Amino acid sequence: PQVLQTELHPLNIPYDLIELCKKHDILLQAYSSLGEGKLIDGSVKVHHLDEIAERHQALPSQILLAWALHHGFAVIPKSTSPERIASNAQIFEIQLTPEEMESLDHNNKNHHFCWDPTDVL
């Protein structure tokens, strides 16, 4: 099995890379799924995230992780807090609708919070 780790969240959806990985049976593993916390602390807006979270009685962080899983990406959320680890484990119960997935997908701006690989030679 092959795995490729890349920054993935609704503001950075590398469609070309996703298609390449599908073509070659490579699993995409998302890191920085919460945009280094900026997607959930209010400093960077993800349109419709709060409404979707409210509808599912979930935290925005849970919705972002569930979004990645619904796309078929593996996620590696980072936390040392027992409460957050327990919260992350609840994402498997969240069933986002196709409309909710599409509304989150529309946030894509190819925005990186970590390093940007397009600048690598």
C-alpha positions as CSV (number, residue, x, y, z in Angstrom):
1,P,0.0,0.0,0.0
2,Q,1.1,3.5,-0.8
3,V,0.3,6.6,1.2
4,L,1.0,10.3,0.4
5,Q,0.7,12.9,3.1
6,T,-0.3,16.4,2.1
7,E,-2.1,19.4,3.6
8,L,-5.8,18.9,3.0
9,H,-8.8,20.9,4.2
10,P,-11.6,22.8,2.5
11,L,-9.4,25.7,1.7
12,N,-6.8,23.5,0.1
13,I,-8.1,20.8,-2.1
14,P,-5.4,19.7,-4.6
15,Y,-7.7,18.1,-7.2
16,D,-4.9,17.2,-9.6
17,L,-3.0,15.4,-6.8
18,I,-6.2,13.7,-5.7
19,E,-6.9,12.4,-9.2
20,L,-3.2,11.2,-9.6
21,C,-3.4,9.3,-6.3
22,K,-6.7,7.7,-7.3
23,K,-5.3,6.7,-10.7
24,H,-2.3,5.0,-9.0
25,D,-4.1,3.6,-5.9
26,I,-2.3,5.9,-3.5
27,L,-4.1,6.7,-0.3
28,L,-4.1,10.4,0.5
29,Q,-3.4,11.2,4.2
30,A,-4.4,14.7,5.3
31,Y,-2.3,16.7,7.7
32,S,-3.2,20.2,9.0
33,S,-6.9,19.3,8.5
34,L,-7.7,22.2,10.8
35,G,-5.4,24.6,9.2
36,E,-3.1,24.7,12.2
37,G,-6.2,25.7,14.2
38,K,-7.0,28.7,12.1
39,L,-10.0,27.1,10.5
40,I,-11.7,26.6,13.9
41,D,-10.5,29.6,16.0
42,G,-12.2,32.2,13.8
43,S,-9.1,33.7,12.3
44,V,-9.9,32.1,8.8
45,K,-13.5,31.8,7.7
46,V,-14.8,28.5,6.3
47,H,-18.2,29.4,4.8
48,H,-21.0,27.2,6.1
49,L,-18.8,25.4,8.6
50,D,-20.6,26.7,11.7
51,E,-24.1,26.1,10.3
52,I,-23.2,22.5,9.4
53,A,-21.7,21.9,12.8
54,E,-24.8,23.3,14.5
55,R,-27.0,21.1,12.3
56,H,-25.1,18.0,13.4
57,Q,-24.6,19.1,17.0
58,A,-20.9,18.8,16.4
59,L,-17.8,20.9,16.8
60,P,-16.4,22.6,13.7
61,S,-13.2,20.5,14.2
62,Q,-15.3,17.4,14.0
63,I,-17.0,18.5,10.8
64,L,-13.6,19.3,9.1
65,L,-12.3,15.8,10.0
66,A,-15.5,14.1,8.9
67,W,-15.3,16.1,5.6
68,A,-11.8,14.6,5.0
69,L,-13.1,11.1,5.8
70,H,-16.1,11.5,3.5
71,H,-13.7,12.3,0.7
72,G,-11.8,9.1,1.4
73,F,-8.7,10.8,2.9
74,A,-7.0,9.4,6.0
75,V,-6.7,12.0,8.7
76,I,-4.1,12.4,11.5
77,P,-5.4,14.9,13.9
78,K,-2.9,16.0,16.5
79,S,-3.8,16.5,20.2
80,T,-2.5,15.9,23.6
81,S,-5.8,16.8,25.3
82,P,-7.9,13.7,26.3
83,E,-11.1,15.7,25.6
84,R,-10.0,16.5,22.1
85,I,-8.9,13.0,21.4
86,A,-12.3,11.7,22.6
87,S,-14.0,14.4,20.4
88,N,-12.0,13.3,17.4
89,A,-13.1,9.7,17.8
90,Q,-16.7,10.8,17.4
91,I,-16.3,11.9,13.8
92,F,-17.2,8.5,12.5
93,E,-20.8,9.1,13.6
94,I,-21.1,12.2,11.5
95,Q,-22.8,11.7,8.2
96,L,-22.5,14.8,6.0
97,T,-24.9,15.2,3.1
98,P,-23.7,15.6,-0.5
99,E,-24.9,19.3,-0.3
100,E,-22.9,19.9,2.9
101,M,-19.8,18.4,1.3
102,E,-20.2,20.5,-1.8
103,S,-20.7,23.7,0.3
104,L,-17.5,23.0,2.2
105,D,-15.7,22.1,-1.1
106,H,-16.6,25.6,-2.5
107,N,-14.1,27.1,0.0
108,N,-11.2,25.8,-2.0
109,K,-8.6,28.6,-2.6
110,N,-5.4,26.4,-2.7
111,H,-4.5,28.1,0.6
112,H,-1.6,26.5,2.5
113,F,-1.1,27.0,6.3
114,C,2.1,24.8,6.3
115,W,4.8,25.0,3.6
116,D,3.7,25.3,0.0
117,P,5.2,22.6,-2.2
118,T,4.6,24.6,-5.4
119,D,7.6,26.7,-4.4
120,V,9.9,23.6,-4.3
121,L,12.2,23.2,-7.4
